Structures are given as C-alpha cells and as structure tokens.
C-alpha cells in the first residue's frame, strides 16, 4: 500500500478517482458490472484532470466541480 510513488500529479489523479468513486457510491450507483464501473471511474478521473489542468483551485471550488462532473457522468441531478 505504501509502495505507491507519490507525485503531485499522481495524487491529483488519485484524489479525483477517490472522489468520483465515493460520490457514485454515495448515490448508490452500480451498473451491474463492477469492473466496467471501475474502468469508467478511472477514465473519468483522467478526463477531469485533463479538463482542469489549468484550473486555479484557489479560485474554483474543487468539491463543486468534481461533484458536478461526476453527477453529469452518472446522469444524476445534483439535488
């Protein structure tokens, strides 16, 4: 577990992945194929990080952004 190489970029991707998976689980999302869901979450995390490569998180609320992104991917209304 502690053998992961920690980099700023790696941590950002892992944070996004964890947040996406957490939010999906919180909403009870399950497509019926956990391997497919995990592959999608990984892809989404990469997409999110690419989209926000230049985002200044001091000016944009990260939690709002990852939540909106995830709920859009899950086709779930945020409210």
C-alpha positions, 0 to 999 in steps of 0.5 A: 500500500505504501509502495505507491510513488507519490507525485503531485500529479499522481495524487491529483489523479488519485484524489479525483478517482477517490472522489468520483468513486465515493460520490457514485457510491454515495448515490448508490450507483452500480451498473451491474458490472463492477469492473466496467464501473471501475474502468469508467471511474478511472477514465473519468478521473483522467478526463477531469484532470485533463479538463482542469489542468489549468484550473486555479483551485484557489479560485474554483471550488474543487468539491463543486466541480468534481461533484458536478462532473461526476453527477453529469457522468452518472446522469444524476441531478445534483439535488 
